[in-house]
Amino acid sequence: NPVSLHRIVLVDVGEGVEGRSGAKMLIEIQEIFERKQPPSYTAIVIVLSTVWSCTQLAWAVQNANVTPKLRALGVSEEAIPIIWIAGPTSGLLVQPAVGYISDTLLENRRKPVCYVAIAAICMSLVAFGFATTVTGTIICFWCLDLSINALMDPCRALLANLLPDVATQTQATFAFVTTGTIARFLGYLVGSFSTDGDSALRMHIVFCAAAVYVAIIGVLAVLWLPEAPIRKPSGSNPFTEAAAGLTLVAESRVLRLAFLAQLLSYIAWSATFMFGSDWLAQYAFDGGDDATSSQFTYALSMANLTLAGMSALSVCLSLVLSGLPVAPLWTVALLSMSLCLGFLGFATLMGWHTFWLAVPFILLGFTWVCSEAIPWLMVAEEISFNPAFEGYGGRVVAAFNISQCIPGLIAAVAFGPLQGLTHSLAPLLILGAVSVAIAAVLAWFTGQQLGEMGYDKVGEQGGTTPAHEEKGSKDP
């Protein structure tokens, strides 16, 4: 275990053992230690990001295909949102529970959880791709959500366990965003595979290909990773930990506003995840309402290609965020999403059908990379520089993640009845546009608060750059 080699206990060896002197034994121990140096932090970041990519590819395949498959099996559009409650529910319950199990029963071991979660993801992907009944599809959908969330928690925990400081962890956050968007691109790209209108064959190929990626890449990456240092459990339960984290988030001027901004923006993202591919297939690529037709199947492939373009834009932009002001960047990104969703809602009301409607969806890649990076970098900065957060980093991260789970619950409960009343996706898109516009205002004030603290730009190494450093001041 290379991590354990950081800790060497030197014992008084006296006259040595089996004819070897104590000095010779110490030399042999040193030689063994030098031959087994732990992997570099950069390598750990890369491999951890690779494991994280498995969760994002699985999300992408799921997001782009669940609603069309449910509609093809006869589920009404009004009932679909309540089925999507699996995601936020598993995020709120499974991640804390898995973290608690690995902390207590497994004494901080993360890799066994990773192996079990990867196996569950692969089985769920294959089972979902071959499911032919509504009940079986829903069960597989829930199992897939549960298993993805079970893998996300040890990824974040290993990041904290294996990386030495917040600066390195912030670099890992950027790596997670980049590799995650690359994985989403690959997931959507696989979904664009055309099978000459055979929707069942397309589902088989897409979900089996995703399972192969997760099985091979995920297992190899976890095999390479060192295990977290073993420690005895603290005795606290996950929900007490989450409550403590929420208290700290509420007491922070920056994170309080960032939490609300992220929550409101994820209401819009929930609408996009639930109905984005289905809407694109119907309106941008004229696939019609019949989700079982060969025309719709081809249109769905093109919708996946559009979402791949959105992820490709996110990947490119994630490489050029350094040095940009936080408040204007996040605000403009959210405002652009508001305009895109508002335009798409208007287009739905007008009944437009043209492939040019795919362009606003591709532009959402700008908002996605900012939503995935900037709020979490703010969390890292508070953990690093706010004395009240010392020793509470994990709890704060878990608490802030709730801002991305609650919107899913709201969407699952509210979107169905709203769609049932209007028989259109337009109100959902317009509601998303309004909520993300309010989030943009909060994002601006969040950035202003961060600027007053002296951290107003996305830094070269991840995180944000202190204003006093930029000006050359020695004032800490």
Contacts in CASP RR format, 6 or more apart in sequence:
PFRMAT RR
TARGET T0000
AUTHOR 0000-0000-0000
METHOD contacts of the structure
MODEL  1
NPVSLHRIVLVDVGEGVEGRSGAKMLIEIQEIFERKQPPSYTAIVIVLST
VWSCTQLAWAVQNANVTPKLRALGVSEEAIPIIWIAGPTSGLLVQPAVGY
ISDTLLENRRKPVCYVAIAAICMSLVAFGFATTVTGTIICFWCLDLSINA
LMDPCRALLANLLPDVATQTQATFAFVTTGTIARFLGYLVGSFSTDGDSA
LRMHIVFCAAAVYVAIIGVLAVLWLPEAPIRKPSGSNPFTEAAAGLTLVA
ESRVLRLAFLAQLLSYIAWSATFMFGSDWLAQYAFDGGDDATSSQFTYAL
SMANLTLAGMSALSVCLSLVLSGLPVAPLWTVALLSMSLCLGFLGFATLM
GWHTFWLAVPFILLGFTWVCSEAIPWLMVAEEISFNPAFEGYGGRVVAAF
NISQCIPGLIAAVAFGPLQGLTHSLAPLLILGAVSVAIAAVLAWFTGQQL
GEMGYDKVGEQGGTTPAHEEKGSKDP
1 226 0 8 1.000
1 227 0 8 1.000
2 36 0 8 1.000
2 37 0 8 1.000
2 38 0 8 1.000
2 39 0 8 1.000
2 226 0 8 1.000
3 38 0 8 1.000
3 162 0 8 1.000
3 226 0 8 1.000
3 227 0 8 1.000
3 228 0 8 1.000
3 229 0 8 1.000
4 229 0 8 1.000
5 33 0 8 1.000
5 36 0 8 1.000
5 37 0 8 1.000
5 38 0 8 1.000
6 38 0 8 1.000
8 29 0 8 1.000
8 33 0 8 1.000
10 26 0 8 1.000
13 22 0 8 1.000
13 25 0 8 1.000
13 26 0 8 1.000
14 22 0 8 1.000
15 21 0 8 1.000
15 22 0 8 1.000
16 22 0 8 1.000
16 24 0 8 1.000
16 25 0 8 1.000
17 25 0 8 1.000
20 28 0 8 1.000
38 226 0 8 1.000
39 47 0 8 1.000
39 224 0 8 1.000
39 226 0 8 1.000
41 162 0 8 1.000
41 163 0 8 1.000
41 164 0 8 1.000
41 168 0 8 1.000
44 162 0 8 1.000
44 163 0 8 1.000
44 225 0 8 1.000
44 226 0 8 1.000
45 163 0 8 1.000
45 168 0 8 1.000
45 171 0 8 1.000
45 172 0 8 1.000
45 175 0 8 1.000
46 175 0 8 1.000
47 221 0 8 1.000
47 224 0 8 1.000
47 225 0 8 1.000
48 155 0 8 1.000
48 158 0 8 1.000
48 159 0 8 1.000
48 162 0 8 1.000
48 172 0 8 1.000
48 175 0 8 1.000
48 176 0 8 1.000
48 221 0 8 1.000
48 225 0 8 1.000
49 172 0 8 1.000
49 175 0 8 1.000
49 176 0 8 1.000
49 178 0 8 1.000
49 179 0 8 1.000
49 180 0 8 1.000
50 179 0 8 1.000
50 217 0 8 1.000
50 218 0 8 1.000
50 221 0 8 1.000
51 114 0 8 1.000
51 151 0 8 1.000
51 155 0 8 1.000
51 218 0 8 1.000
51 221 0 8 1.000
51 222 0 8 1.000
51 225 0 8 1.000
52 152 0 8 1.000
52 155 0 8 1.000
52 176 0 8 1.000
52 179 0 8 1.000
52 180 0 8 1.000
52 183 0 8 1.000
53 179 0 8 1.000
53 180 0 8 1.000
53 182 0 8 1.000
53 183 0 8 1.000
53 217 0 8 1.000
54 118 0 8 1.000
54 121 0 8 1.000
54 151 0 8 1.000
54 183 0 8 1.000
54 213 0 8 1.000
54 214 0 8 1.000
54 217 0 8 1.000
54 218 0 8 1.000
54 221 0 8 1.000
55 121 0 8 1.000
55 148 0 8 1.000
55 151 0 8 1.000
55 152 0 8 1.000
55 155 0 8 1.000
56 179 0 8 1.000
56 180 0 8 1.000
56 181 0 8 1.000
56 183 0 8 1.000
56 184 0 8 1.000
57 180 0 8 1.000
57 183 0 8 1.000
57 184 0 8 1.000
57 186 0 8 1.000
57 187 0 8 1.000
57 210 0 8 1.000
57 213 0 8 1.000
57 214 0 8 1.000
58 121 0 8 1.000
58 125 0 8 1.000
58 144 0 8 1.000
58 148 0 8 1.000
58 210 0 8 1.000
58 214 0 8 1.000
59 148 0 8 1.000
59 184 0 8 1.000
60 183 0 8 1.000
60 184 0 8 1.000
60 185 0 8 1.000
60 186 0 8 1.000
60 187 0 8 1.000
60 188 0 8 1.000
60 307 0 8 1.000
60 311 0 8 1.000
61 125 0 8 1.000
61 187 0 8 1.000
61 190 0 8 1.000
61 191 0 8 1.000
61 206 0 8 1.000
61 207 0 8 1.000
61 210 0 8 1.000
62 128 0 8 1.000
62 141 0 8 1.000
62 144 0 8 1.000
62 145 0 8 1.000
62 148 0 8 1.000
63 273 0 8 1.000
63 277 0 8 1.000
64 187 0 8 1.000
64 188 0 8 1.000
64 191 0 8 1.000
64 277 0 8 1.000
64 303 0 8 1.000
64 304 0 8 1.000
64 307 0 8 1.000
65 191 0 8 1.000
65 203 0 8 1.000
65 206 0 8 1.000
65 207 0 8 1.000
65 277 0 8 1.000
65 300 0 8 1.000
66 83 0 8 1.000
66 84 0 8 1.000
66 141 0 8 1.000
67 80 0 8 1.000
67 274 0 8 1.000
67 275 0 8 1.000
67 276 0 8 1.000
67 277 0 8 1.000
67 278 0 8 1.000
68 277 0 8 1.000
68 278 0 8 1.000
68 281 0 8 1.000
68 291 0 8 1.000
68 296 0 8 1.000
68 300 0 8 1.000
69 129 0 8 1.000
69 137 0 8 1.000
69 203 0 8 1.000
69 291 0 8 1.000
70 80 0 8 1.000
70 83 0 8 1.000
70 134 0 8 1.000
70 137 0 8 1.000
71 77 0 8 1.000
71 80 0 8 1.000
71 278 0 8 1.000
71 291 0 8 1.000
72 199 0 8 1.000
72 291 0 8 1.000
72 292 0 8 1.000
73 132 0 8 1.000
73 133 0 8 1.000
73 134 0 8 1.000
73 137 0 8 1.000
74 134 0 8 1.000
75 83 0 8 1.000
75 134 0 8 1.000
77 416 0 8 1.000
77 419 0 8 1.000
77 420 0 8 1.000
78 416 0 8 1.000
78 417 0 8 1.000
78 419 0 8 1.000
78 420 0 8 1.000
79 416 0 8 1.000
80 274 0 8 1.000
80 416 0 8 1.000
81 274 0 8 1.000
81 411 0 8 1.000
81 412 0 8 1.000
81 413 0 8 1.000
81 414 0 8 1.000
81 415 0 8 1.000
81 416 0 8 1.000
81 419 0 8 1.000
82 412 0 8 1.000
82 413 0 8 1.000
82 416 0 8 1.000
83 138 0 8 1.000
83 141 0 8 1.000
83 412 0 8 1.000
84 270 0 8 1.000
84 273 0 8 1.000
84 274 0 8 1.000
84 408 0 8 1.000
84 411 0 8 1.000
84 412 0 8 1.000
85 408 0 8 1.000
85 409 0 8 1.000
85 412 0 8 1.000
85 413 0 8 1.000
86 141 0 8 1.000
86 142 0 8 1.000
86 145 0 8 1.000
86 146 0 8 1.000
87 145 0 8 1.000
87 149 0 8 1.000
87 405 0 8 1.000
87 408 0 8 1.000
88 405 0 8 1.000
88 406 0 8 1.000
88 407 0 8 1.000
88 408 0 8 1.000
88 409 0 8 1.000
88 412 0 8 1.000
89 145 0 8 1.000
89 409 0 8 1.000
90 142 0 8 1.000
90 145 0 8 1.000
90 146 0 8 1.000
90 148 0 8 1.000
90 149 0 8 1.000
91 149 0 8 1.000
91 401 0 8 1.000
91 405 0 8 1.000
92 402 0 8 1.000
92 405 0 8 1.000
92 409 0 8 1.000
94 146 0 8 1.000
94 149 0 8 1.000
94 150 0 8 1.000
94 153 0 8 1.000
95 149 0 8 1.000
95 150 0 8 1.000
95 152 0 8 1.000
95 153 0 8 1.000
95 398 0 8 1.000
95 401 0 8 1.000
96 153 0 8 1.000
96 238 0 8 1.000
96 239 0 8 1.000
96 241 0 8 1.000
96 242 0 8 1.000
96 398 0 8 1.000
97 238 0 8 1.000
98 113 0 8 1.000
98 117 0 8 1.000
98 149 0 8 1.000
98 150 0 8 1.000
98 153 0 8 1.000
98 154 0 8 1.000
99 113 0 8 1.000
99 153 0 8 1.000
99 154 0 8 1.000
99 157 0 8 1.000
99 238 0 8 1.000
100 237 0 8 1.000
100 238 0 8 1.000
101 113 0 8 1.000
102 108 0 8 1.000
102 109 0 8 1.000
102 110 0 8 1.000
102 112 0 8 1.000
102 113 0 8 1.000
102 153 0 8 1.000
102 154 0 8 1.000
102 157 0 8 1.000
103 233 0 8 1.000
103 234 0 8 1.000
104 233 0 8 1.000
104 235 0 8 1.000
106 112 0 8 1.000
106 113 0 8 1.000
107 230 0 8 1.000
107 231 0 8 1.000
107 232 0 8 1.000
107 233 0 8 1.000
108 161 0 8 1.000
108 228 0 8 1.000
108 229 0 8 1.000
108 230 0 8 1.000
108 231 0 8 1.000
108 233 0 8 1.000
109 227 0 8 1.000
109 228 0 8 1.000
109 230 0 8 1.000
110 154 0 8 1.000
110 157 0 8 1.000
110 158 0 8 1.000
110 161 0 8 1.000
110 227 0 8 1.000
110 228 0 8 1.000
111 154 0 8 1.000
111 222 0 8 1.000
111 225 0 8 1.000
111 227 0 8 1.000
113 150 0 8 1.000
113 151 0 8 1.000
113 153 0 8 1.000
113 154 0 8 1.000
114 151 0 8 1.000
114 154 0 8 1.000
114 155 0 8 1.000
114 218 0 8 1.000
114 222 0 8 1.000
115 219 0 8 1.000
115 222 0 8 1.000
116 150 0 8 1.000
117 147 0 8 1.000
117 148 0 8 1.000
117 150 0 8 1.000
117 151 0 8 1.000
117 154 0 8 1.000
118 151 0 8 1.000
118 214 0 8 1.000
118 215 0 8 1.000
118 218 0 8 1.000
118 219 0 8 1.000
118 222 0 8 1.000
120 143 0 8 1.000
120 146 0 8 1.000
120 147 0 8 1.000
120 150 0 8 1.000
121 144 0 8 1.000
121 147 0 8 1.000
121 148 0 8 1.000
121 151 0 8 1.000
121 211 0 8 1.000
121 214 0 8 1.000
122 211 0 8 1.000
122 214 0 8 1.000
122 215 0 8 1.000
123 143 0 8 1.000
123 211 0 8 1.000
124 140 0 8 1.000
124 143 0 8 1.000
124 144 0 8 1.000
124 147 0 8 1.000
125 144 0 8 1.000
125 207 0 8 1.000
125 208 0 8 1.000
125 210 0 8 1.000
125 211 0 8 1.000
125 214 0 8 1.000
126 207 0 8 1.000
126 208 0 8 1.000
126 211 0 8 1.000
127 140 0 8 1.000
127 143 0 8 1.000
128 137 0 8 1.000
128 140 0 8 1.000
128 141 0 8 1.000
128 144 0 8 1.000
128 207 0 8 1.000
129 140 0 8 1.000
129 203 0 8 1.000
129 204 0 8 1.000
129 206 0 8 1.000
129 207 0 8 1.000
129 208 0 8 1.000
130 203 0 8 1.000
130 204 0 8 1.000
130 207 0 8 1.000
131 137 0 8 1.000
131 139 0 8 1.000
131 140 0 8 1.000
156 397 0 8 1.000
157 228 0 8 1.000
158 225 0 8 1.000
158 228 0 8 1.000
159 169 0 8 1.000
159 172 0 8 1.000
160 169 0 8 1.000
160 393 0 8 1.000
160 394 0 8 1.000
160 397 0 8 1.000
161 228 0 8 1.000
161 229 0 8 1.000
162 225 0 8 1.000
162 226 0 8 1.000
162 228 0 8 1.000
163 169 0 8 1.000
163 172 0 8 1.000
166 380 0 8 1.000
166 383 0 8 1.000
166 384 0 8 1.000
167 384 0 8 1.000
167 461 0 8 1.000
169 380 0 8 1.000
170 377 0 8 1.000
170 380 0 8 1.000
170 381 0 8 1.000
170 384 0 8 1.000
170 461 0 8 1.000
170 462 0 8 1.000
170 463 0 8 1.000
171 461 0 8 1.000
171 462 0 8 1.000
173 373 0 8 1.000
173 376 0 8 1.000
173 377 0 8 1.000
173 380 0 8 1.000
173 462 0 8 1.000
173 463 0 8 1.000
174 318 0 8 1.000
174 373 0 8 1.000
174 462 0 8 1.000
174 463 0 8 1.000
177 318 0 8 1.000
177 369 0 8 1.000
177 372 0 8 1.000
177 373 0 8 1.000
178 315 0 8 1.000
178 318 0 8 1.000
178 319 0 8 1.000
181 311 0 8 1.000
181 314 0 8 1.000
181 315 0 8 1.000
181 318 0 8 1.000
181 368 0 8 1.000
181 369 0 8 1.000
181 372 0 8 1.000
182 311 0 8 1.000
182 315 0 8 1.000
184 307 0 8 1.000
184 311 0 8 1.000
184 314 0 8 1.000
185 308 0 8 1.000
185 309 0 8 1.000
185 311 0 8 1.000
185 312 0 8 1.000
185 314 0 8 1.000
185 315 0 8 1.000
186 213 0 8 1.000
187 210 0 8 1.000
187 304 0 8 1.000
187 308 0 8 1.000
188 304 0 8 1.000
188 305 0 8 1.000
188 307 0 8 1.000
188 308 0 8 1.000
188 309 0 8 1.000
188 310 0 8 1.000
188 311 0 8 1.000
189 304 0 8 1.000
189 305 0 8 1.000
189 308 0 8 1.000
190 205 0 8 1.000
190 206 0 8 1.000
190 209 0 8 1.000
190 210 0 8 1.000
190 304 0 8 1.000
191 202 0 8 1.000
191 206 0 8 1.000
191 301 0 8 1.000
191 304 0 8 1.000
192 301 0 8 1.000
192 302 0 8 1.000
192 304 0 8 1.000
192 305 0 8 1.000
192 308 0 8 1.000
193 202 0 8 1.000
193 205 0 8 1.000
193 206 0 8 1.000
193 209 0 8 1.000
193 301 0 8 1.000
194 202 0 8 1.000
194 298 0 8 1.000
194 301 0 8 1.000
195 201 0 8 1.000
195 202 0 8 1.000
195 205 0 8 1.000
195 297 0 8 1.000
196 294 0 8 1.000
197 294 0 8 1.000
197 295 0 8 1.000
197 297 0 8 1.000
197 298 0 8 1.000
198 294 0 8 1.000
198 297 0 8 1.000
199 291 0 8 1.000
199 292 0 8 1.000
199 294 0 8 1.000
199 296 0 8 1.000
199 297 0 8 1.000
199 300 0 8 1.000
202 297 0 8 1.000
202 300 0 8 1.000
202 301 0 8 1.000
238 398 0 8 1.000
241 394 0 8 1.000
241 395 0 8 1.000
241 398 0 8 1.000
242 395 0 8 1.000
242 398 0 8 1.000
242 399 0 8 1.000
242 402 0 8 1.000
244 392 0 8 1.000
244 395 0 8 1.000
244 399 0 8 1.000
245 392 0 8 1.000
245 395 0 8 1.000
245 396 0 8 1.000
245 398 0 8 1.000
245 399 0 8 1.000
246 399 0 8 1.000
246 402 0 8 1.000
248 255 0 8 1.000
248 388 0 8 1.000
248 389 0 8 1.000
248 392 0 8 1.000
248 395 0 8 1.000
248 396 0 8 1.000
248 399 0 8 1.000
249 255 0 8 1.000
249 256 0 8 1.000
249 259 0 8 1.000
249 396 0 8 1.000
249 399 0 8 1.000
249 400 0 8 1.000
250 256 0 8 1.000
251 388 0 8 1.000
252 382 0 8 1.000
252 386 0 8 1.000
252 388 0 8 1.000
252 389 0 8 1.000
253 449 0 8 1.000
254 378 0 8 1.000
254 381 0 8 1.000
254 382 0 8 1.000
254 446 0 8 1.000
254 447 0 8 1.000
254 449 0 8 1.000
254 450 0 8 1.000
254 453 0 8 1.000
255 378 0 8 1.000
255 379 0 8 1.000
255 382 0 8 1.000
255 396 0 8 1.000
255 400 0 8 1.000
257 442 0 8 1.000
257 443 0 8 1.000
257 445 0 8 1.000
257 446 0 8 1.000
257 449 0 8 1.000
258 375 0 8 1.000
258 378 0 8 1.000
258 379 0 8 1.000
258 400 0 8 1.000
258 442 0 8 1.000
258 443 0 8 1.000
258 446 0 8 1.000
259 400 0 8 1.000
259 403 0 8 1.000
260 403 0 8 1.000
260 439 0 8 1.000
260 442 0 8 1.000
261 330 0 8 1.000
261 334 0 8 1.000
261 375 0 8 1.000
261 439 0 8 1.000
261 440 0 8 1.000
261 442 0 8 1.000
261 443 0 8 1.000
261 446 0 8 1.000
262 371 0 8 1.000
262 375 0 8 1.000
262 400 0 8 1.000
262 403 0 8 1.000
262 404 0 8 1.000
262 439 0 8 1.000
263 403 0 8 1.000
263 404 0 8 1.000
263 406 0 8 1.000
263 407 0 8 1.000
263 439 0 8 1.000
264 407 0 8 1.000
264 435 0 8 1.000
264 436 0 8 1.000
264 438 0 8 1.000
264 439 0 8 1.000
264 442 0 8 1.000
265 334 0 8 1.000
265 337 0 8 1.000
265 367 0 8 1.000
265 371 0 8 1.000
265 435 0 8 1.000
265 436 0 8 1.000
265 439 0 8 1.000
266 371 0 8 1.000
266 403 0 8 1.000
266 404 0 8 1.000
266 406 0 8 1.000
266 407 0 8 1.000
266 408 0 8 1.000
267 407 0 8 1.000
267 408 0 8 1.000
267 410 0 8 1.000
267 411 0 8 1.000
267 431 0 8 1.000
267 432 0 8 1.000
267 435 0 8 1.000
267 436 0 8 1.000
268 337 0 8 1.000
268 338 0 8 1.000
268 341 0 8 1.000
268 432 0 8 1.000
268 433 0 8 1.000
268 435 0 8 1.000
268 436 0 8 1.000
268 439 0 8 1.000
269 368 0 8 1.000
269 371 0 8 1.000
269 407 0 8 1.000
270 407 0 8 1.000
270 408 0 8 1.000
270 410 0 8 1.000
270 411 0 8 1.000
270 415 0 8 1.000
271 341 0 8 1.000
271 411 0 8 1.000
271 415 0 8 1.000
271 428 0 8 1.000
271 429 0 8 1.000
271 431 0 8 1.000
271 432 0 8 1.000
272 341 0 8 1.000
272 364 0 8 1.000
274 411 0 8 1.000
274 415 0 8 1.000
275 425 0 8 1.000
275 428 0 8 1.000
276 303 0 8 1.000
276 307 0 8 1.000
276 361 0 8 1.000
277 300 0 8 1.000
277 303 0 8 1.000
277 304 0 8 1.000
277 307 0 8 1.000
278 291 0 8 1.000
278 300 0 8 1.000
278 303 0 8 1.000
279 344 0 8 1.000
279 348 0 8 1.000
279 425 0 8 1.000
279 429 0 8 1.000
280 299 0 8 1.000
280 302 0 8 1.000
280 303 0 8 1.000
280 306 0 8 1.000
280 307 0 8 1.000
280 357 0 8 1.000
280 358 0 8 1.000
280 361 0 8 1.000
281 287 0 8 1.000
281 288 0 8 1.000
281 296 0 8 1.000
281 299 0 8 1.000
281 300 0 8 1.000
281 302 0 8 1.000
281 303 0 8 1.000
282 288 0 8 1.000
282 289 0 8 1.000
282 296 0 8 1.000
282 299 0 8 1.000
283 347 0 8 1.000
283 348 0 8 1.000
283 351 0 8 1.000
283 352 0 8 1.000
283 353 0 8 1.000
283 357 0 8 1.000
284 299 0 8 1.000
284 302 0 8 1.000
284 303 0 8 1.000
284 306 0 8 1.000
284 353 0 8 1.000
284 354 0 8 1.000
284 355 0 8 1.000
284 356 0 8 1.000
284 357 0 8 1.000
284 358 0 8 1.000
284 361 0 8 1.000
285 298 0 8 1.000
285 299 0 8 1.000
285 302 0 8 1.000
285 303 0 8 1.000
285 355 0 8 1.000
285 358 0 8 1.000
286 295 0 8 1.000
286 299 0 8 1.000
286 353 0 8 1.000
287 293 0 8 1.000
287 295 0 8 1.000
287 296 0 8 1.000
287 298 0 8 1.000
287 299 0 8 1.000
287 300 0 8 1.000
288 295 0 8 1.000
288 296 0 8 1.000
288 299 0 8 1.000
290 296 0 8 1.000
302 355 0 8 1.000
302 358 0 8 1.000
303 358 0 8 1.000
306 358 0 8 1.000
306 361 0 8 1.000
306 362 0 8 1.000
307 361 0 8 1.000
309 362 0 8 1.000
310 361 0 8 1.000
310 362 0 8 1.000
310 363 0 8 1.000
310 364 0 8 1.000
310 365 0 8 1.000
310 368 0 8 1.000
311 365 0 8 1.000
311 368 0 8 1.000
313 362 0 8 1.000
313 363 0 8 1.000
313 365 0 8 1.000
313 366 0 8 1.000
313 369 0 8 1.000
314 365 0 8 1.000
314 366 0 8 1.000
314 368 0 8 1.000
314 369 0 8 1.000
314 372 0 8 1.000
315 369 0 8 1.000
317 365 0 8 1.000
317 366 0 8 1.000
317 369 0 8 1.000
317 370 0 8 1.000
318 369 0 8 1.000
318 373 0 8 1.000
321 329 0 8 1.000
321 369 0 8 1.000
321 370 0 8 1.000
321 373 0 8 1.000
321 458 0 8 1.000
322 458 0 8 1.000
322 459 0 8 1.000
322 460 0 8 1.000
322 462 0 8 1.000
323 457 0 8 1.000
323 458 0 8 1.000
323 459 0 8 1.000
323 460 0 8 1.000
323 465 0 8 1.000
324 457 0 8 1.000
324 458 0 8 1.000
325 456 0 8 1.000
325 457 0 8 1.000
325 458 0 8 1.000
326 374 0 8 1.000
326 378 0 8 1.000
326 447 0 8 1.000
326 450 0 8 1.000
326 451 0 8 1.000
326 455 0 8 1.000
326 456 0 8 1.000
326 457 0 8 1.000
326 458 0 8 1.000
326 464 0 8 1.000
327 443 0 8 1.000
327 444 0 8 1.000
327 446 0 8 1.000
327 447 0 8 1.000
327 448 0 8 1.000
327 450 0 8 1.000
327 451 0 8 1.000
327 456 0 8 1.000
328 444 0 8 1.000
329 370 0 8 1.000
329 374 0 8 1.000
329 458 0 8 1.000
330 370 0 8 1.000
330 374 0 8 1.000
330 375 0 8 1.000
330 440 0 8 1.000
330 443 0 8 1.000
330 444 0 8 1.000
330 446 0 8 1.000
330 447 0 8 1.000
331 440 0 8 1.000
331 441 0 8 1.000
331 443 0 8 1.000
331 444 0 8 1.000
333 366 0 8 1.000
333 367 0 8 1.000
333 370 0 8 1.000
333 371 0 8 1.000
334 367 0 8 1.000
334 370 0 8 1.000
334 371 0 8 1.000
334 436 0 8 1.000
334 437 0 8 1.000
334 439 0 8 1.000
334 440 0 8 1.000
334 443 0 8 1.000
335 437 0 8 1.000
335 440 0 8 1.000
336 363 0 8 1.000
336 366 0 8 1.000
336 367 0 8 1.000
337 364 0 8 1.000
337 367 0 8 1.000
337 433 0 8 1.000
337 436 0 8 1.000
338 432 0 8 1.000
338 433 0 8 1.000
338 434 0 8 1.000
338 436 0 8 1.000
338 437 0 8 1.000
338 440 0 8 1.000
339 433 0 8 1.000
340 360 0 8 1.000
340 361 0 8 1.000
340 363 0 8 1.000
340 364 0 8 1.000
340 433 0 8 1.000
341 360 0 8 1.000
341 429 0 8 1.000
341 430 0 8 1.000
341 432 0 8 1.000
341 433 0 8 1.000
341 436 0 8 1.000
342 429 0 8 1.000
342 430 0 8 1.000
342 433 0 8 1.000
343 360 0 8 1.000
344 357 0 8 1.000
344 360 0 8 1.000
344 361 0 8 1.000
344 429 0 8 1.000
345 425 0 8 1.000
345 426 0 8 1.000
345 429 0 8 1.000
345 430 0 8 1.000
345 433 0 8 1.000
346 426 0 8 1.000
347 357 0 8 1.000
348 424 0 8 1.000
348 425 0 8 1.000
348 426 0 8 1.000
348 429 0 8 1.000
349 424 0 8 1.000
349 426 0 8 1.000
367 436 0 8 1.000
373 458 0 8 1.000
374 458 0 8 1.000
375 400 0 8 1.000
375 403 0 8 1.000
376 400 0 8 1.000
377 458 0 8 1.000
377 462 0 8 1.000
377 463 0 8 1.000
377 464 0 8 1.000
378 446 0 8 1.000
378 450 0 8 1.000
378 464 0 8 1.000
379 396 0 8 1.000
379 397 0 8 1.000
379 400 0 8 1.000
380 463 0 8 1.000
381 450 0 8 1.000
381 455 0 8 1.000
381 463 0 8 1.000
381 464 0 8 1.000
382 389 0 8 1.000
382 396 0 8 1.000
383 389 0 8 1.000
383 392 0 8 1.000
383 393 0 8 1.000
383 396 0 8 1.000
383 397 0 8 1.000
385 453 0 8 1.000
385 455 0 8 1.000
389 396 0 8 1.000
415 428 0 8 1.000
418 427 0 8 1.000
418 428 0 8 1.000
418 431 0 8 1.000
419 425 0 8 1.000
419 427 0 8 1.000
419 428 0 8 1.000
447 456 0 8 1.000
450 456 0 8 1.000
450 464 0 8 1.000
451 467 0 8 1.000
454 466 0 8 1.000
454 467 0 8 1.000
454 468 0 8 1.000
455 464 0 8 1.000
455 465 0 8 1.000
455 466 0 8 1.000
455 467 0 8 1.000
456 464 0 8 1.000
456 465 0 8 1.000
456 467 0 8 1.000
457 464 0 8 1.000
457 465 0 8 1.000
457 467 0 8 1.000
457 470 0 8 1.000
458 464 0 8 1.000
458 465 0 8 1.000
459 465 0 8 1.000
468 474 0 8 1.000
468 475 0 8 1.000
468 476 0 8 1.000
END
